Amino acid sequence: MACVTDKKTPGRSDTGLRTGLGTRLRVELCGLTLDNPVIPASGCFGYGKEFAELYDINILGSFSFKGTTKEPRFGNDTPRIAEAPSGMLNSVGLQNPGIEHVISHELPEMKRYFTKKVIANISGFSEYEYAYCAEKLDKEDQIGIIEVNVSCPNVHGGGMSFGTDPSSAAKVTRAVKSVTSKPVFIKLSPNVSDITEIARACEDAGADGLSLINTLLGMRIDLNKKRPVLANRFGGFSGPAVFPVALRMVYQTASAVKIPIIGMGGISKAEDVIEMMLAGASAVQVGCANLTDPYVCRDIIRDLPAVMDRYNIKNLKDVIGGAI
């Protein structure tokens, strides 16, 4: 999956794109107004710095920055990325510099190239660690939403173990809600028998919203070595192949809860955004498509008005849950 290195449109101003779309694409998440619903997903956009060198990322609704834990993490052993038909596998293992570094270095630097509120994605290995990160971020004005990852499929002893049990997911939700006044979105795992059970548990525990889906658990085997390709054996599968699964789970969850949903999983074009919103998402996140085309979010935002016109949609917010 080769990365596209230069796809700038001659004569097109990204700033003009940002100011020329009016209110048609505008959506709201728990009081936070987004110019459009397009949000790069955590783990696929870093802290936005590299993408800001390619285009004006202020055209984005927001972005969810790299998953952050209490302590710095080197991540899993390599190899930890593998290609797959219509997608990819990753077993990065939450590599990040830790919450203290993010607050002291990444957030101040981010102010230089992104003027909007960002989504802070946090993870942990105990309720205490989740709460610790949330409490630290509660003081940061740049943070608009705290996204709590209880669904990482490639971290031993944490991550997904919280997101596959309703009681555990609820405990983490309550722990985070007790230390922050910012909206809290719980990021859910698709690797469960009934995602609505987890969703309702989080809603009952006070979650302000939900993000779904995280990656599906998968693997590849090297035919020459006759061994798993990933050092961790298993990894998170993402990409266009998971879109129908993600759409189904967003639809089911939106039918089961009353809190807003950020839908994600295989989104790569403007039509996918509208389809996901019809299924009940109030906004969307774009994940691994950023790794094959770093301009994908910009192009989705650019294409949305024409696609809306094609389907007689005046304002995007009007289609949320329209297929339910």
C-alpha positions in Angstrom: 0.0 0.0 0.0 2.3 2.7 -1.3 1.9 6.2 0.2 0.9 9.0 -2.2 3.5 11.7 -1.6 2.2 14.6 -3.7 -1.5 15.1 -4.6 -1.9 18.8 -4.2 -4.5 20.3 -6.5 -2.9 23.1 -8.5 -4.6 26.4 -7.9 -6.8 25.2 -5.1 -6.5 26.9 -1.7 -7.1 24.7 1.3 -8.0 27.8 3.3 -10.5 28.7 0.7 -12.0 25.3 1.0 -12.3 25.8 4.7 -14.1 29.1 4.4 -16.2 28.3 1.4 -18.4 25.5 2.6 -20.8 27.5 4.7 -22.9 25.7 7.2 -24.1 22.7 5.1 -21.6 20.3 6.6 -21.8 21.6 10.2 -22.5 19.1 13.0 -22.4 19.1 16.8 -21.0 16.7 19.3 -22.0 17.3 22.9 -22.0 21.1 22.4 -18.8 21.1 20.3 -19.6 22.5 16.9 -17.6 21.0 14.0 -17.4 22.7 10.6 -17.8 19.2 9.1 -18.0 15.7 10.4 -14.6 14.5 9.1 -12.1 13.5 11.8 -8.9 11.6 11.2 -8.8 8.6 13.6 -6.4 8.1 16.4 -3.3 6.2 15.4 -3.5 7.2 11.8 -2.8 10.9 12.0 -0.2 11.3 14.8 -0.5 14.8 16.2 -1.3 16.2 12.8 2.2 17.8 12.3 3.2 15.8 9.2 -0.2 16.3 7.6 -0.1 20.0 8.3 3.0 20.2 6.0 0.8 18.8 3.1 -2.4 20.8 3.5 -4.2 23.2 5.8 -5.6 20.7 8.4 -7.8 23.4 9.8 -10.3 22.3 7.2 -11.0 19.2 9.3 -13.8 19.0 11.7 -11.2 17.9 14.3 -8.8 15.1 14.7 -8.2 12.4 17.3 -4.5 12.4 18.2 -2.3 9.4 18.9 -3.5 7.1 21.7 -1.9 8.2 24.9 -1.1 6.3 28.1 0.1 7.3 31.6 3.7 6.2 30.9 5.6 6.2 27.6 5.3 3.0 25.6 7.7 1.7 22.9 5.0 -0.6 21.5 5.1 -4.1 20.3 8.0 -5.9 18.6 8.4 -5.7 14.8 7.1 -6.6 12.4 3.9 -4.9 13.4 2.3 -3.9 10.2 1.0 -6.3 7.5 -0.9 -5.8 4.3 -4.2 -7.6 3.7 -6.8 -7.7 0.9 -8.8 -4.4 1.1 -7.0 -3.3 4.2 -4.2 -3.7 6.7 -3.2 -5.3 10.0 -1.5 -3.4 12.7 0.0 -4.4 16.0 1.7 -1.2 17.0 0.8 -1.6 20.6 0.0 1.9 21.6 3.5 3.4 21.1 3.4 6.9 22.5 5.5 9.3 24.5 3.2 9.3 27.6 0.7 11.8 28.9 3.2 14.2 30.5 5.2 14.7 27.2 2.0 15.1 25.2 0.8 17.9 27.6 4.2 19.7 27.8 5.4 19.3 24.2 2.8 18.0 21.7 -0.1 20.2 22.7 1.9 23.5 22.7 3.4 22.7 19.3 0.0 21.7 18.0 -1.3 25.3 18.6 1.0 26.5 15.9 -0.7 24.6 13.1 -4.2 23.6 14.4 -6.6 26.2 15.8 -9.6 24.0 16.6 -10.4 21.7 19.5 -8.9 18.3 19.2 -10.0 14.9 20.5 -7.7 13.3 23.0 -7.5 9.5 22.7 -6.4 7.8 26.0 -5.8 4.2 27.0 -4.7 2.4 30.1 -4.1 -0.8 32.0 -6.3 0.0 35.0 -9.1 2.3 35.9 -6.6 4.5 37.7 -4.5 5.0 34.6 -7.5 6.0 32.5 -8.6 8.4 35.2 -5.1 9.8 35.6 -4.8 10.7 31.9 -8.3 12.1 31.8 -7.7 14.3 34.8 -4.5 15.7 33.3 -6.2 16.5 30.0 -9.2 18.1 31.8 -7.1 21.2 32.4 -6.2 21.6 28.7 -8.3 24.1 26.8 -7.3 22.6 23.4 -9.1 19.3 24.2 -12.7 19.3 23.1 -13.5 15.6 23.7 -11.8 12.8 25.6 -12.0 9.5 23.7 -11.4 6.5 25.9 -10.0 3.5 24.1 -11.3 0.4 25.8 -10.9 -1.6 22.6 -7.3 -2.0 21.5 -7.0 -5.5 20.1 -3.2 -5.8 20.3 -2.1 -4.8 23.8 -1.6 -7.6 26.3 -3.2 -7.0 29.8 -5.2 -4.0 28.9 -7.1 -2.2 26.1 -9.7 -4.6 24.7 -10.1 -6.5 27.9 -12.0 -3.5 29.3 -14.1 -3.2 26.2 -15.4 -6.8 26.0 -17.1 -6.8 29.3 -20.0 -4.5 30.1 -19.1 -4.2 33.8 -15.5 -3.4 33.1 -16.4 -0.8 30.4 -18.8 0.8 32.8 -16.2 1.0 35.5 -13.7 2.8 33.2 -16.5 5.1 32.1 -17.4 6.1 35.6 -13.7 6.5 36.6 -13.1 8.9 33.7 -16.3 10.8 34.2 -15.5 11.4 37.8 -12.4 13.5 37.0 -13.3 15.5 34.0 -16.0 17.9 32.9 -15.2 17.4 29.2 -17.4 15.2 27.0 -16.3 11.6 27.2 -16.7 9.2 24.2 -16.0 5.5 24.8 -14.3 3.8 21.8 -15.9 0.3 21.5 -14.5 -3.0 20.2 -16.2 -5.0 17.4 -14.7 -8.2 18.9 -17.8 -8.9 21.0 -21.0 -10.9 20.5 -23.3 -8.0 21.2 -21.9 -4.4 20.9 -25.1 -2.9 22.0 -24.7 -4.5 25.5 -21.4 -2.7 25.9 -22.8 0.5 24.5 -25.8 0.6 26.9 -23.5 -0.1 29.9 -21.3 2.8 28.9 -24.3 5.1 28.4 -25.8 4.0 31.8 -22.4 4.8 33.4 -22.5 8.4 32.1 -20.7 8.3 28.8 -21.5 11.4 26.7 -21.0 9.5 23.4 -19.5 6.5 21.7 -16.9 5.9 19.0 -17.1 2.7 16.9 -15.8 0.5 15.6 -12.2 -0.1 16.6 -10.3 -2.7 14.5 -11.3 -6.3 14.1 -8.9 -9.0 15.3 -7.1 -10.7 12.5 -3.8 -12.3 11.3 -1.6 -13.2 8.3 0.7 -16.2 7.9 4.0 -16.0 5.9 3.9 -19.0 3.6 7.7 -19.2 3.3 8.4 -19.1 7.0 5.1 -20.8 7.9 4.8 -18.4 10.8 2.5 -15.5 11.6 3.6 -12.3 9.8 3.2 -10.1 12.9 5.5 -10.6 15.9 2.4 -10.3 18.1 0.7 -13.0 15.9 -2.6 -11.1 15.9 -3.4 -7.5 15.0 -6.2 -5.1 14.3 -7.7 -5.4 10.8 -8.9 -2.1 9.2 -9.6 -0.7 5.8 -12.5 -0.8 3.2 -13.2 -4.5 3.9 -14.6 -3.7 7.4 -17.0 -0.9 6.3 -20.1 -3.1 6.1 -19.4 -4.5 9.6 -18.8 -1.1 11.0 -22.0 0.3 9.4 -24.0 -2.6 10.8 -22.6 -2.0 14.3 -23.2 1.7 14.2 -26.8 1.1 13.1 -27.4 -1.4 15.9 -25.8 0.9 18.5 -27.7 4.0 17.3 -30.9 2.1 17.7 -30.0 1.1 21.2 -28.7 4.3 22.8 -29.6 8.0 22.9 -26.1 9.4 23.1 -24.2 10.6 19.9 -21.9 8.2 17.9 -18.7 8.9 16.0 -18.7 6.2 13.3 -15.6 4.7 11.9 -14.3 1.7 10.0 -13.3 1.6 6.4 -14.4 5.1 5.4 -12.5 6.4 2.4 -14.9 8.6 0.4 -17.7 11.1 0.8 -20.4 8.5 0.0 -19.2 6.5 3.0 -19.6 9.5 5.3 -23.2 9.9 4.3 -23.9 6.2 4.6 -22.4 6.1 8.0 -24.4 9.1 9.1 -27.6 7.6 7.8 -26.8 4.6 10.0 -26.8 6.9 13.0 -23.4 8.5 13.3 -23.2 12.2 14.1 -19.6 12.4 12.8 -17.1 10.0 11.3 -13.4 9.1 11.7 -11.2 8.2 8.8 -8.5 5.7 9.8 -6.0 3.8 7.6 -7.0 5.5 4.4 -4.8 8.4 5.7 -1.8 6.0 5.4 -2.3 5.2 1.7 -3.5 8.7 0.7 -2.5 11.5 3.1 -5.0 13.9 1.4 -8.0 11.6 1.8 -9.7 13.7 4.5 -9.2 16.9 2.6 -10.7 15.3 -0.5 -13.7 13.9 1.3 -14.5 17.3 2.7 -14.1 18.8 -0.8 -16.3 16.2 -2.4 -19.1 16.2 0.2 -21.2 19.1 -1.1 -21.4 17.6 -4.6 -22.4 14.2 -3.3 -25.0 15.8 -1.0 -26.4 17.6 -4.1 -26.6 14.3 -5.9 -28.8 12.8 -3.2 -30.8 16.0 -2.5 -29.3 16.6 1.0 -29.4 20.2 2.1 -27.6 19.8 5.4 -25.6 16.9 6.7 -27.0 17.0 10.2 -30.5 16.3 8.7 -29.5 12.8 7.6 -28.2 11.5 11.0 -30.0 8.3 11.7 -32.2 8.7 8.7 -32.0 5.0 7.8 -33.1 3.8 11.2 
